[in-house]
Amino acid sequence: QVQLVESGGGLVQAGGSLRLSCVASGRTFSNYAMGWFRQAPGKEREFVGAISWSGVKTYNVDSVKGRFTISRDNAKNTVYLQMNSLKPEDTAVYYCAAGSLPAGVWARYDYWGQGTQVTVSS
């Protein structure tokens, strides 16, 4: 089992920045790929980006290109999502997830955090 706890969400004005953190406990963190997803009210869960155990990154280019950056610190069992130039359409609950591969499909992940709310005001 892997337990994931996200933090760092909040209310920010458009154009601002937030950094989300996701701390893992349980099994060896460095063995897992980590993904970030988000879900806005009335919408399906959307892939934001992922990072492999070795640090290879993939992003949902259409929605976050050039604005969001994923990183991980295996010594701290933590994955981060740095979000810059935030837009109102980025408002959603953000979830981190752990799986065997850095996939863009939520069903490929085995473990999920509880989510953290990000609200971007215009």
Biopython code that builds the backbone (N, CA, C, O; Angstrom):
import numpy as np
from Bio.PDB.StructureBuilder import StructureBuilder

atoms = [
    (1, "GLN", "N", (0.823, -1.194, 0.000)),
    (1, "GLN", "CA", (0.000, 0.000, 0.000)),
    (1, "GLN", "C", (0.860, 1.249, 0.000)),
    (1, "GLN", "O", (1.932, 1.287, 0.604)),
    (2, "VAL", "N", (0.378, 2.254, -0.679)),
    (2, "VAL", "CA", (1.013, 3.566, -0.689)),
    (2, "VAL", "C", (-0.035, 4.579, -0.270)),
    (2, "VAL", "O", (-1.142, 4.605, -0.806)),
    (3, "GLN", "N", (0.323, 5.404, 0.683)),
    (3, "GLN", "CA", (-0.568, 6.483, 1.093)),
    (3, "GLN", "C", (-0.025, 7.798, 0.533)),
    (3, "GLN", "O", (1.172, 8.074, 0.605)),
    (4, "LEU", "N", (-0.918, 8.591, -0.019)),
    (4, "LEU", "CA", (-0.539, 9.854, -0.648)),
    (4, "LEU", "C", (-1.328, 10.991, -0.013)),
    (4, "LEU", "O", (-2.540, 10.892, 0.176)),
    (5, "VAL", "N", (-0.626, 12.068, 0.314)),
    (5, "VAL", "CA", (-1.280, 13.231, 0.904)),
    (5, "VAL", "C", (-0.831, 14.475, 0.163)),
    (5, "VAL", "O", (0.349, 14.824, 0.162)),
    (6, "GLU", "N", (-1.798, 15.145, -0.474)),
    (6, "GLU", "CA", (-1.513, 16.371, -1.195)),
    (6, "GLU", "C", (-1.669, 17.581, -0.282)),
    (6, "GLU", "O", (-2.410, 17.545, 0.700)),
    (7, "SER", "N", (-0.967, 18.638, -0.619)),
    (7, "SER", "CA", (-1.106, 19.913, 0.080)),
    (7, "SER", "C", (-0.682, 21.025, -0.858)),
    (7, "SER", "O", (-0.118, 20.778, -1.924)),
    (8, "GLY", "N", (-0.961, 22.259, -0.444)),
    (8, "GLY", "CA", (-0.508, 23.410, -1.211)),
    (8, "GLY", "C", (-1.576, 24.099, -2.032)),
    (8, "GLY", "O", (-1.317, 25.136, -2.643)),
    (9, "GLY", "N", (-2.776, 23.537, -2.056)),
    (9, "GLY", "CA", (-3.842, 24.198, -2.789)),
    (9, "GLY", "C", (-4.319, 25.454, -2.078)),
    (9, "GLY", "O", (-3.925, 25.741, -0.948)),
    (10, "GLY", "N", (-5.175, 26.193, -2.768)),
    (10, "GLY", "CA", (-5.709, 27.409, -2.171)),
    (10, "GLY", "C", (-6.330, 28.299, -3.212)),
    (10, "GLY", "O", (-6.582, 27.887, -4.345)),
    (11, "LEU", "N", (-6.571, 29.529, -2.807)),
    (11, "LEU", "CA", (-7.166, 30.540, -3.675)),
    (11, "LEU", "C", (-6.075, 31.484, -4.158)),
    (11, "LEU", "O", (-5.296, 32.001, -3.357)),
    (12, "VAL", "N", (-6.018, 31.706, -5.455)),
    (12, "VAL", "CA", (-5.003, 32.575, -6.027)),
    (12, "VAL", "C", (-5.627, 33.357, -7.176)),
    (12, "VAL", "O", (-6.560, 32.884, -7.825)),
    (13, "GLN", "N", (-5.114, 34.540, -7.418)),
    (13, "GLN", "CA", (-5.605, 35.344, -8.534)),
    (13, "GLN", "C", (-4.998, 34.851, -9.843)),
    (13, "GLN", "O", (-3.919, 34.259, -9.863)),
    (14, "ALA", "N", (-5.703, 35.105, -10.914)),
    (14, "ALA", "CA", (-5.197, 34.757, -12.238)),
    (14, "ALA", "C", (-3.814, 35.378, -12.445)),
    (14, "ALA", "O", (-3.570, 36.532, -12.091)),
    (15, "GLY", "N", (-2.931, 34.589, -13.020)),
    (15, "GLY", "CA", (-1.557, 35.021, -13.212)),
    (15, "GLY", "C", (-0.626, 34.647, -12.078)),
    (15, "GLY", "O", (0.592, 34.774, -12.201)),
    (16, "GLY", "N", (-1.187, 34.192, -10.985)),
    (16, "GLY", "CA", (-0.384, 33.812, -9.829)),
    (16, "GLY", "C", (0.166, 32.406, -9.936)),
    (16, "GLY", "O", (0.015, 31.731, -10.955)),
    (17, "SER", "N", (0.817, 31.974, -8.846)),
    (17, "SER", "CA", (1.469, 30.666, -8.822)),
    (17, "SER", "C", (1.121, 29.917, -7.546)),
    (17, "SER", "O", (0.835, 30.509, -6.505)),
    (18, "LEU", "N", (1.155, 28.619, -7.661)),
    (18, "LEU", "CA", (1.034, 27.729, -6.515)),
    (18, "LEU", "C", (1.964, 26.546, -6.724)),
    (18, "LEU", "O", (2.258, 26.171, -7.859)),
    (19, "ARG", "N", (2.422, 25.965, -5.634)),
    (19, "ARG", "CA", (3.166, 24.712, -5.720)),
    (19, "ARG", "C", (2.464, 23.662, -4.882)),
    (19, "ARG", "O", (2.329, 23.807, -3.667)),
    (20, "LEU", "N", (2.028, 22.626, -5.528)),
    (20, "LEU", "CA", (1.404, 21.511, -4.832)),
    (20, "LEU", "C", (2.463, 20.475, -4.472)),
    (20, "LEU", "O", (3.420, 20.248, -5.212)),
    (21, "SER", "N", (2.263, 19.861, -3.326)),
    (21, "SER", "CA", (3.146, 18.792, -2.875)),
    (21, "SER", "C", (2.323, 17.540, -2.637)),
    (21, "SER", "O", (1.143, 17.612, -2.292)),
    (22, "CYS", "N", (2.944, 16.417, -2.820)),
    (22, "CYS", "CA", (2.300, 15.137, -2.542)),
    (22, "CYS", "C", (3.339, 14.257, -1.854)),
    (22, "CYS", "O", (4.349, 13.875, -2.445)),
    (23, "VAL", "N", (3.064, 13.950, -0.601)),
    (23, "VAL", "CA", (3.991, 13.139, 0.187)),
    (23, "VAL", "C", (3.486, 11.703, 0.225)),
    (23, "VAL", "O", (2.312, 11.450, 0.498)),
    (24, "ALA", "N", (4.378, 10.779, -0.049)),
    (24, "ALA", "CA", (4.021, 9.366, -0.073)),
    (24, "ALA", "C", (4.594, 8.640, 1.132)),
    (24, "ALA", "O", (5.663, 8.982, 1.637)),
    (25, "SER", "N", (3.868, 7.640, 1.576)),
    (25, "SER", "CA", (4.358, 6.764, 2.639)),
    (25, "SER", "C", (3.911, 5.347, 2.320)),
    (25, "SER", "O", (2.984, 5.125, 1.541)),
    (26, "GLY", "N", (4.590, 4.403, 2.941)),
    (26, "GLY", "CA", (4.265, 3.012, 2.670)),
    (26, "GLY", "C", (5.392, 2.360, 1.906)),
    (26, "GLY", "O", (6.520, 2.293, 2.396)),
    (27, "ARG", "N", (5.108, 1.889, 0.735)),
    (27, "ARG", "CA", (6.119, 1.210, -0.075)),
    (27, "ARG", "C", (7.137, 2.192, -0.629)),
    (27, "ARG", "O", (6.954, 3.405, -0.530)),
    (28, "THR", "N", (8.202, 1.675, -1.208)),
    (28, "THR", "CA", (9.311, 2.492, -1.685)),
    (28, "THR", "C", (8.855, 3.465, -2.755)),
    (28, "THR", "O", (8.468, 3.069, -3.854)),
    (29, "PHE", "N", (8.907, 4.738, -2.417)),
    (29, "PHE", "CA", (8.424, 5.798, -3.297)),
    (29, "PHE", "C", (9.145, 5.790, -4.638)),
    (29, "PHE", "O", (8.524, 5.974, -5.684)),
    (30, "SER", "N", (10.453, 5.576, -4.605)),
    (30, "SER", "CA", (11.244, 5.683, -5.830)),
    (30, "SER", "C", (10.919, 4.594, -6.841)),
    (30, "SER", "O", (11.368, 4.671, -7.984)),
    (31, "ASN", "N", (10.160, 3.594, -6.455)),
    (31, "ASN", "CA", (9.773, 2.542, -7.390)),
    (31, "ASN", "C", (8.592, 2.933, -8.274)),
    (31, "ASN", "O", (8.287, 2.243, -9.246)),
    (32, "TYR", "N", (7.932, 4.032, -7.939)),
    (32, "TYR", "CA", (6.676, 4.386, -8.584)),
    (32, "TYR", "C", (6.803, 5.585, -9.491)),
    (32, "TYR", "O", (7.542, 6.529, -9.209)),
    (33, "ALA", "N", (6.067, 5.531, -10.590)),
    (33, "ALA", "CA", (5.798, 6.735, -11.361)),
    (33, "ALA", "C", (4.691, 7.502, -10.650)),
    (33, "ALA", "O", (3.816, 6.909, -10.020)),
    (34, "MET", "N", (4.739, 8.817, -10.756)),
    (34, "MET", "CA", (3.762, 9.663, -10.092)),
    (34, "MET", "C", (3.050, 10.530, -11.118)),
    (34, "MET", "O", (3.669, 11.077, -12.031)),
    (35, "GLY", "N", (1.762, 10.642, -10.953)),
    (35, "GLY", "CA", (0.977, 11.455, -11.865)),
    (35, "GLY", "C", (0.177, 12.511, -11.117)),
    (35, "GLY", "O", (-0.135, 12.366, -9.935)),
    (36, "TRP", "N", (-0.142, 13.569, -11.838)),
    (36, "TRP", "CA", (-1.061, 14.594, -11.331)),
    (36, "TRP", "C", (-2.263, 14.651, -12.261)),
    (36, "TRP", "O", (-2.125, 14.677, -13.484)),
    (37, "PHE", "N", (-3.431, 14.668, -11.662)),
    (37, "PHE", "CA", (-4.682, 14.797, -12.384)),
    (37, "PHE", "C", (-5.485, 15.909, -11.734)),
    (37, "PHE", "O", (-5.194, 16.327, -10.613)),
    (38, "ARG", "N", (-6.483, 16.376, -12.438)),
    (38, "ARG", "CA", (-7.376, 17.370, -11.857)),
    (38, "ARG", "C", (-8.793, 17.103, -12.325)),
    (38, "ARG", "O", (-9.029, 16.523, -13.385)),
    (39, "GLN", "N", (-9.727, 17.547, -11.500)),
    (39, "GLN", "CA", (-11.137, 17.376, -11.839)),
    (39, "GLN", "C", (-11.913, 18.599, -11.414)),
    (39, "GLN", "O", (-11.968, 18.943, -10.234)),
    (40, "ALA", "N", (-12.511, 19.249, -12.391)),
    (40, "ALA", "CA", (-13.360, 20.411, -12.146)),
    (40, "ALA", "C", (-14.805, 19.933, -11.997)),
    (40, "ALA", "O", (-15.152, 18.863, -12.496)),
    (41, "PRO", "N", (-15.648, 20.710, -11.319)),
    (41, "PRO", "CA", (-17.048, 20.309, -11.150)),
    (41, "PRO", "C", (-17.732, 20.043, -12.485)),
    (41, "PRO", "O", (-17.672, 20.860, -13.404)),
    (42, "GLY", "N", (-18.377, 18.894, -12.575)),
    (42, "GLY", "CA", (-19.108, 18.557, -13.780)),
    (42, "GLY", "C", (-18.261, 18.076, -14.936)),
    (42, "GLY", "O", (-18.774, 17.833, -16.029)),
    (43, "LYS", "N", (-16.962, 17.935, -14.703)),
    (43, "LYS", "CA", (-16.060, 17.491, -15.776)),
    (43, "LYS", "C", (-15.360, 16.199, -15.386)),
    (43, "LYS", "O", (-15.296, 15.827, -14.214)),
    (44, "GLU", "N", (-14.843, 15.534, -16.396)),
    (44, "GLU", "CA", (-14.112, 14.300, -16.139)),
    (44, "GLU", "C", (-12.713, 14.603, -15.596)),
    (44, "GLU", "O", (-12.182, 15.701, -15.762)),
    (45, "ARG", "N", (-12.145, 13.607, -14.952)),
    (45, "ARG", "CA", (-10.793, 13.763, -14.449)),
    (45, "ARG", "C", (-9.829, 13.923, -15.622)),
    (45, "ARG", "O", (-9.898, 13.183, -16.604)),
    (46, "GLU", "N", (-8.933, 14.897, -15.506)),
    (46, "GLU", "CA", (-8.044, 15.253, -16.606)),
    (46, "GLU", "C", (-6.585, 15.040, -16.205)),
    (46, "GLU", "O", (-6.160, 15.421, -15.115)),
    (47, "PHE", "N", (-5.846, 14.435, -17.096)),
    (47, "PHE", "CA", (-4.415, 14.245, -16.881)),
    (47, "PHE", "C", (-3.698, 15.584, -16.974)),
    (47, "PHE", "O", (-3.906, 16.352, -17.914)),
    (48, "VAL", "N", (-2.843, 15.854, -15.977)),
    (48, "VAL", "CA", (-2.045, 17.078, -15.983)),
    (48, "VAL", "C", (-0.617, 16.761, -16.409)),
    (48, "VAL", "O", (-0.073, 17.401, -17.308)),
    (49, "GLY", "N", (-0.022, 15.779, -15.766)),
    (49, "GLY", "CA", (1.343, 15.396, -16.087)),
    (49, "GLY", "C", (1.796, 14.252, -15.217)),
    (49, "GLY", "O", (1.119, 13.874, -14.261)),
    (50, "ALA", "N", (2.956, 13.700, -15.557)),
    (50, "ALA", "CA", (3.481, 12.575, -14.802)),
    (50, "ALA", "C", (4.996, 12.581, -14.859)),
    (50, "ALA", "O", (5.606, 13.208, -15.725)),
    (51, "ILE", "N", (5.587, 11.867, -13.915)),
    (51, "ILE", "CA", (7.041, 11.766, -13.854)),
    (51, "ILE", "C", (7.398, 10.328, -13.494)),
    (51, "ILE", "O", (6.832, 9.744, -12.569)),
    (52, "SER", "N", (8.338, 9.776, -14.236)),
    (52, "SER", "CA", (8.751, 8.400, -13.970)),
    (52, "SER", "C", (9.632, 8.334, -12.729)),
    (52, "SER", "O", (10.011, 9.358, -12.160)),
    (53, "TRP", "N", (9.947, 7.117, -12.324)),
    (53, "TRP", "CA", (10.797, 6.961, -11.147)),
    (53, "TRP", "C", (12.166, 7.600, -11.368)),
    (53, "TRP", "O", (12.821, 8.025, -10.417)),
    (54, "SER", "N", (12.601, 7.664, -12.650)),
    (54, "SER", "CA", (13.918, 8.214, -12.965)),
    (54, "SER", "C", (13.880, 9.698, -13.310)),
    (54, "SER", "O", (14.921, 10.306, -13.558)),
    (55, "GLY", "N", (12.681, 10.283, -13.325)),
    (55, "GLY", "CA", (12.602, 11.722, -13.565)),
    (55, "GLY", "C", (12.162, 12.130, -14.963)),
    (55, "GLY", "O", (12.142, 13.321, -15.273)),
    (56, "VAL", "N", (11.810, 11.176, -15.809)),
    (56, "VAL", "CA", (11.305, 11.525, -17.145)),
    (56, "VAL", "C", (9.880, 12.064, -17.005)),
    (56, "VAL", "O", (9.042, 11.462, -16.333)),
    (57, "LYS", "N", (9.616, 13.205, -17.647)),
    (57, "LYS", "CA", (8.344, 13.901, -17.450)),
    (57, "LYS", "C", (7.496, 13.896, -18.712)),
    (57, "LYS", "O", (8.003, 13.970, -19.831)),
    (58, "THR", "N", (6.209, 13.807, -18.497)),
    (58, "THR", "CA", (5.255, 13.980, -19.586)),
    (58, "THR", "C", (4.170, 14.943, -19.117)),
    (58, "THR", "O", (3.847, 14.998, -17.931)),
    (59, "TYR", "N", (3.614, 15.696, -20.052)),
    (59, "TYR", "CA", (2.597, 16.685, -19.718)),
    (59, "TYR", "C", (1.434, 16.604, -20.684)),
    (59, "TYR", "O", (1.566, 16.176, -21.831)),
    (60, "ASN", "N", (0.287, 17.032, -20.175)),
    (60, "ASN", "CA", (-0.854, 17.276, -21.034)),
    (60, "ASN", "C", (-0.595, 18.630, -21.683)),
    (60, "ASN", "O", (-0.950, 19.676, -21.140)),
    (61, "VAL", "N", (0.015, 18.590, -22.828)),
    (61, "VAL", "CA", (0.528, 19.814, -23.447)),
    (61, "VAL", "C", (-0.582, 20.816, -23.703)),
    (61, "VAL", "O", (-0.390, 22.019, -23.523)),
    (62, "ASP", "N", (-1.727, 20.335, -24.117)),
    (62, "ASP", "CA", (-2.785, 21.252, -24.505)),
    (62, "ASP", "C", (-3.204, 22.167, -23.373)),
    (62, "ASP", "O", (-3.492, 23.342, -23.601)),
    (63, "SER", "N", (-3.243, 21.655, -22.177)),
    (63, "SER", "CA", (-3.803, 22.456, -21.094)),
    (63, "SER", "C", (-2.755, 23.163, -20.234)),
    (63, "SER", "O", (-3.050, 24.202, -19.642)),
    (64, "VAL", "N", (-1.558, 22.629, -20.155)),
    (64, "VAL", "CA", (-0.611, 23.187, -19.192)),
    (64, "VAL", "C", (0.740, 23.536, -19.806)),
    (64, "VAL", "O", (1.700, 23.806, -19.084)),
    (65, "LYS", "N", (0.817, 23.533, -21.099)),
    (65, "LYS", "CA", (2.096, 23.741, -21.783)),
    (65, "LYS", "C", (2.818, 24.987, -21.294)),
    (65, "LYS", "O", (2.280, 26.094, -21.313)),
    (66, "GLY", "N", (4.045, 24.771, -20.858)),
    (66, "GLY", "CA", (4.903, 25.872, -20.469)),
    (66, "GLY", "C", (4.553, 26.532, -19.137)),
    (66, "GLY", "O", (5.259, 27.440, -18.698)),
    (67, "ARG", "N", (3.483, 26.094, -18.494)),
    (67, "ARG", "CA", (3.067, 26.743, -17.251)),
    (67, "ARG", "C", (3.270, 25.863, -16.031)),
    (67, "ARG", "O", (3.563, 26.373, -14.950)),
    (68, "PHE", "N", (3.124, 24.574, -16.177)),
    (68, "PHE", "CA", (3.224, 23.646, -15.051)),
    (68, "PHE", "C", (4.496, 22.813, -15.170)),
    (68, "PHE", "O", (4.914, 22.442, -16.266)),
    (69, "THR", "N", (5.100, 22.531, -14.023)),
    (69, "THR", "CA", (6.309, 21.707, -13.990)),
    (69, "THR", "C", (6.195, 20.671, -12.880)),
    (69, "THR", "O", (5.869, 20.995, -11.738)),
    (70, "ILE", "N", (6.464, 19.439, -13.231)),
    (70, "ILE", "CA", (6.485, 18.359, -12.255)),
    (70, "ILE", "C", (7.918, 18.055, -11.864)),
    (70, "ILE", "O", (8.827, 18.079, -12.695)),
    (71, "SER", "N", (8.102, 17.771, -10.588)),
    (71, "SER", "CA", (9.407, 17.326, -10.117)),
    (71, "SER", "C", (9.203, 16.359, -8.961)),
    (71, "SER", "O", (8.108, 16.252, -8.409)),
    (72, "ARG", "N", (10.257, 15.666, -8.607)),
    (72, "ARG", "CA", (10.163, 14.743, -7.478)),
    (72, "ARG", "C", (11.466, 14.745, -6.697)),
    (72, "ARG", "O", (12.546, 14.978, -7.240)),
    (73, "ASP", "N", (11.329, 14.480, -5.424)),
    (73, "ASP", "CA", (12.482, 14.346, -4.548)),
    (73, "ASP", "C", (12.334, 12.995, -3.866)),
    (73, "ASP", "O", (11.583, 12.860, -2.899)),
    (74, "ASN", "N", (13.043, 12.007, -4.365)),
    (74, "ASN", "CA", (12.886, 10.654, -3.833)),
    (74, "ASN", "C", (13.367, 10.550, -2.385)),
    (74, "ASN", "O", (12.884, 9.709, -1.628)),
    (75, "ALA", "N", (14.308, 11.398, -2.005)),
    (75, "ALA", "CA", (14.791, 11.370, -0.621)),
    (75, "ALA", "C", (13.715, 11.838, 0.349)),
    (75, "ALA", "O", (13.711, 11.451, 1.518)),
    (76, "LYS", "N", (12.799, 12.673, -0.142)),
    (76, "LYS", "CA", (11.728, 13.194, 0.696)),
    (76, "LYS", "C", (10.382, 12.524, 0.415)),
    (76, "LYS", "O", (9.358, 12.908, 0.980)),
    (77, "ASN", "N", (10.396, 11.517, -0.467)),
    (77, "ASN", "CA", (9.145, 10.828, -0.824)),
    (77, "ASN", "C", (8.069, 11.807, -1.288)),
    (77, "ASN", "O", (6.894, 11.663, -0.951)),
    (78, "THR", "N", (8.482, 12.785, -2.052)),
    (78, "THR", "CA", (7.566, 13.870, -2.423)),
    (78, "THR", "C", (7.628, 14.161, -3.912)),
    (78, "THR", "O", (8.697, 14.172, -4.521)),
    (79, "VAL", "N", (6.456, 14.396, -4.481)),
    (79, "VAL", "CA", (6.355, 14.884, -5.857)),
    (79, "VAL", "C", (5.688, 16.254, -5.808)),
    (79, "VAL", "O", (4.812, 16.507, -4.981)),
    (80, "TYR", "N", (6.118, 17.124, -6.703)),
    (80, "TYR", "CA", (5.645, 18.504, -6.711)),
    (80, "TYR", "C", (4.985, 18.831, -8.045)),
    (80, "TYR", "O", (5.277, 18.224, -9.075)),
    (81, "LEU", "N", (4.095, 19.803, -7.993)),
    (81, "LEU", "CA", (3.525, 20.379, -9.202)),
    (81, "LEU", "C", (3.600, 21.895, -9.054)),
    (81, "LEU", "O", (2.821, 22.504, -8.321)),
    (82, "GLN", "N", (4.546, 22.483, -9.759)),
    (82, "GLN", "CA", (4.680, 23.937, -9.765)),
    (82, "GLN", "C", (3.765, 24.488, -10.850)),
    (82, "GLN", "O", (3.878, 24.116, -12.017)),
    (83, "MET", "N", (2.868, 25.369, -10.460)),
    (83, "MET", "CA", (1.887, 25.922, -11.392)),
    (83, "MET", "C", (2.061, 27.427, -11.472)),
    (83, "MET", "O", (1.881, 28.135, -10.481)),
    (84, "ASN", "N", (2.406, 27.904, -12.639)),
    (84, "ASN", "CA", (2.607, 29.326, -12.874)),
    (84, "ASN", "C", (1.582, 29.846, -13.873)),
    (84, "ASN", "O", (0.943, 29.076, -14.591)),
    (85, "SER", "N", (1.439, 31.166, -13.902)),
    (85, "SER", "CA", (0.508, 31.804, -14.849)),
    (85, "SER", "C", (-0.861, 31.137, -14.796)),
    (85, "SER", "O", (-1.433, 30.777, -15.825)),
    (86, "LEU", "N", (-1.365, 30.985, -13.604)),
    (86, "LEU", "CA", (-2.630, 30.271, -13.425)),
    (86, "LEU", "C", (-3.785, 31.030, -14.060)),
    (86, "LEU", "O", (-3.815, 32.260, -14.092)),
    (87, "LYS", "N", (-4.734, 30.248, -14.563)),
    (87, "LYS", "CA", (-5.918, 30.778, -15.221)),
    (87, "LYS", "C", (-7.162, 30.287, -14.486)),
    (87, "LYS", "O", (-7.113, 29.256, -13.814)),
    (88, "PRO", "N", (-8.267, 31.005, -14.605)),
    (88, "PRO", "CA", (-9.500, 30.530, -13.954)),
    (88, "PRO", "C", (-9.885, 29.109, -14.370)),
    (88, "PRO", "O", (-10.463, 28.367, -13.575)),
    (89, "GLU", "N", (-9.574, 28.733, -15.586)),
    (89, "GLU", "CA", (-9.911, 27.380, -16.039)),
    (89, "GLU", "C", (-9.037, 26.301, -15.418)),
    (89, "GLU", "O", (-9.279, 25.113, -15.627)),
    (90, "ASP", "N", (-8.020, 26.702, -14.656)),
    (90, "ASP", "CA", (-7.227, 25.729, -13.910)),
    (90, "ASP", "C", (-7.896, 25.346, -12.588)),
    (90, "ASP", "O", (-7.418, 24.456, -11.885)),
    (91, "THR", "N", (-8.993, 26.012, -12.253)),
    (91, "THR", "CA", (-9.705, 25.708, -11.022)),
    (91, "THR", "C", (-10.206, 24.270, -11.030)),
    (91, "THR", "O", (-10.914, 23.852, -11.946)),
    (92, "ALA", "N", (-9.830, 23.517, -9.999)),
    (92, "ALA", "CA", (-10.189, 22.104, -9.931)),
    (92, "ALA", "C", (-9.652, 21.529, -8.625)),
    (92, "ALA", "O", (-8.898, 22.183, -7.905)),
    (93, "VAL", "N", (-10.049, 20.306, -8.338)),
    (93, "VAL", "CA", (-9.387, 19.523, -7.306)),
    (93, "VAL", "C", (-8.241, 18.779, -7.974)),
    (93, "VAL", "O", (-8.429, 18.101, -8.984)),
    (94, "TYR", "N", (-7.067, 18.912, -7.404)),
    (94, "TYR", "CA", (-5.873, 18.291, -7.963)),
    (94, "TYR", "C", (-5.508, 17.060, -7.138)),
    (94, "TYR", "O", (-5.458, 17.097, -5.909)),
    (95, "TYR", "N", (-5.254, 15.966, -7.861)),
    (95, "TYR", "CA", (-4.939, 14.693, -7.234)),
    (95, "TYR", "C", (-3.569, 14.208, -7.685)),
    (95, "TYR", "O", (-3.198, 14.359, -8.849)),
    (96, "CYS", "N", (-2.827, 13.628, -6.760)),
    (96, "CYS", "CA", (-1.635, 12.901, -7.178)),
    (96, "CYS", "C", (-1.936, 11.413, -7.115)),
    (96, "CYS", "O", (-2.813, 10.964, -6.377)),
    (97, "ALA", "N", (-1.190, 10.667, -7.901)),
    (97, "ALA", "CA", (-1.417, 9.235, -8.001)),
    (97, "ALA", "C", (-0.097, 8.522, -8.220)),
    (97, "ALA", "O", (0.849, 9.094, -8.760)),
    (98, "ALA", "N", (-0.039, 7.264, -7.794)),
    (98, "ALA", "CA", (1.162, 6.446, -7.945)),
    (98, "ALA", "C", (0.836, 5.204, -8.756)),
    (98, "ALA", "O", (-0.199, 4.567, -8.561)),
    (99, "GLY", "N", (1.736, 4.875, -9.664)),
    (99, "GLY", "CA", (1.541, 3.690, -10.495)),
    (99, "GLY", "C", (2.873, 3.180, -11.015)),
    (99, "GLY", "O", (3.934, 3.707, -10.679)),
    (100, "SER", "N", (2.798, 2.154, -11.833)),
    (100, "SER", "CA", (4.026, 1.539, -12.335)),
    (100, "SER", "C", (4.624, 2.295, -13.518)),
    (100, "SER", "O", (5.828, 2.219, -13.760)),
    (101, "LEU", "N", (3.782, 3.029, -14.259)),
    (101, "LEU", "CA", (4.261, 3.777, -15.417)),
    (101, "LEU", "C", (3.681, 5.187, -15.386)),
    (101, "LEU", "O", (2.597, 5.396, -14.842)),
    (102, "PRO", "N", (4.390, 6.159, -15.965)),
    (102, "PRO", "CA", (3.886, 7.544, -16.001)),
    (102, "PRO", "C", (2.827, 7.724, -17.091)),
    (102, "PRO", "O", (3.046, 8.432, -18.074)),
    (103, "ALA", "N", (1.689, 7.081, -16.902)),
    (103, "ALA", "CA", (0.649, 7.062, -17.925)),
    (103, "ALA", "C", (-0.227, 8.307, -17.866)),
    (103, "ALA", "O", (-0.285, 9.002, -16.852)),
    (104, "GLY", "N", (-0.895, 8.564, -18.960)),
    (104, "GLY", "CA", (-1.814, 9.695, -19.033)),
    (104, "GLY", "C", (-3.255, 9.302, -18.785)),
    (104, "GLY", "O", (-4.159, 10.118, -18.965)),
    (105, "VAL", "N", (-3.478, 8.093, -18.384)),
    (105, "VAL", "CA", (-4.813, 7.568, -18.147)),
    (105, "VAL", "C", (-4.966, 7.251, -16.669)),
    (105, "VAL", "O", (-4.142, 6.543, -16.090)),
    (106, "TRP", "N", (-6.035, 7.782, -16.051)),
    (106, "TRP", "CA", (-6.148, 7.649, -14.601)),
    (106, "TRP", "C", (-6.267, 6.204, -14.169)),
    (106, "TRP", "O", (-5.843, 5.852, -13.069)),
    (107, "ALA", "N", (-6.839, 5.358, -15.016)),
    (107, "ALA", "CA", (-7.053, 3.966, -14.625)),
    (107, "ALA", "C", (-5.747, 3.187, -14.492)),
    (107, "ALA", "O", (-5.742, 2.091, -13.931)),
    (108, "ARG", "N", (-4.655, 3.724, -14.992)),
    (108, "ARG", "CA", (-3.375, 3.032, -14.925)),
    (108, "ARG", "C", (-2.668, 3.242, -13.581)),
    (108, "ARG", "O", (-1.595, 2.685, -13.352)),
    (109, "TYR", "N", (-3.259, 4.033, -12.707)),
    (109, "TYR", "CA", (-2.643, 4.314, -11.413)),
    (109, "TYR", "C", (-3.324, 3.496, -10.314)),
    (109, "TYR", "O", (-4.530, 3.252, -10.340)),
    (110, "ASP", "N", (-2.503, 3.086, -9.354)),
    (110, "ASP", "CA", (-2.992, 2.185, -8.305)),
    (110, "ASP", "C", (-3.382, 2.901, -7.019)),
    (110, "ASP", "O", (-4.251, 2.433, -6.283)),
    (111, "TYR", "N", (-2.755, 4.014, -6.754)),
    (111, "TYR", "CA", (-2.976, 4.700, -5.481)),
    (111, "TYR", "C", (-3.239, 6.177, -5.728)),
    (111, "TYR", "O", (-2.670, 6.789, -6.632)),
    (112, "TRP", "N", (-4.127, 6.737, -4.892)),
    (112, "TRP", "CA", (-4.558, 8.125, -5.067)),
    (112, "TRP", "C", (-4.558, 8.856, -3.740)),
    (112, "TRP", "O", (-4.821, 8.275, -2.687)),
    (113, "GLY", "N", (-4.252, 10.165, -3.815)),
    (113, "GLY", "CA", (-4.436, 11.012, -2.665)),
    (113, "GLY", "C", (-5.869, 11.492, -2.577)),
    (113, "GLY", "O", (-6.705, 11.161, -3.418)),
    (114, "GLN", "N", (-6.141, 12.277, -1.548)),
    (114, "GLN", "CA", (-7.504, 12.757, -1.317)),
    (114, "GLN", "C", (-7.835, 14.011, -2.112)),
    (114, "GLN", "O", (-8.997, 14.402, -2.216)),
    (115, "GLY", "N", (-6.815, 14.631, -2.668)),
    (115, "GLY", "CA", (-7.024, 15.814, -3.487)),
    (115, "GLY", "C", (-6.851, 17.103, -2.711)),
    (115, "GLY", "O", (-7.034, 17.142, -1.495)),
    (116, "THR", "N", (-6.497, 18.154, -3.427)),
    (116, "THR", "CA", (-6.388, 19.488, -2.839)),
    (116, "THR", "C", (-7.023, 20.485, -3.808)),
    (116, "THR", "O", (-6.798, 20.428, -5.017)),
    (117, "GLN", "N", (-7.817, 21.392, -3.255)),
    (117, "GLN", "CA", (-8.580, 22.331, -4.081)),
    (117, "GLN", "C", (-7.698, 23.494, -4.518)),
    (117, "GLN", "O", (-6.995, 24.101, -3.709)),
    (118, "VAL", "N", (-7.751, 23.787, -5.794)),
    (118, "VAL", "CA", (-7.109, 24.979, -6.357)),
    (118, "VAL", "C", (-8.202, 25.832, -6.986)),
    (118, "VAL", "O", (-8.954, 25.367, -7.842)),
    (119, "THR", "N", (-8.278, 27.079, -6.553)),
    (119, "THR", "CA", (-9.264, 28.008, -7.091)),
    (119, "THR", "C", (-8.537, 29.235, -7.599)),
    (119, "THR", "O", (-7.786, 29.878, -6.865)),
    (120, "VAL", "N", (-8.767, 29.554, -8.868)),
    (120, "VAL", "CA", (-8.124, 30.700, -9.492)),
    (120, "VAL", "C", (-9.201, 31.733, -9.808)),
    (120, "VAL", "O", (-10.120, 31.458, -10.580)),
    (121, "SER", "N", (-9.090, 32.900, -9.223)),
    (121, "SER", "CA", (-10.075, 33.955, -9.444)),
    (121, "SER", "C", (-9.631, 34.863, -10.577)),
    (121, "SER", "O", (-8.440, 35.078, -10.806)),
    (122, "SER", "N", (-10.618, 35.385, -11.272)),
    (122, "SER", "CA", (-10.317, 36.257, -12.423)),
    (122, "SER", "C", (-10.196, 37.715, -12.000)),
    (122, "SER", "O", (-9.946, 38.582, -12.837)),
]
sb = StructureBuilder()
sb.init_structure("model")
sb.init_model(0)
sb.init_chain("A")
sb.init_seg("    ")
for serial, (resi, resn, name, xyz) in enumerate(atoms, 1):
    if name == "N":
        sb.init_residue(resn, " ", resi, " ")
    sb.init_atom(name, np.array(xyz, "f"), 0.0, 1.0, " ", f" {name:<3s}", serial, name[0])
structure = sb.get_structure()
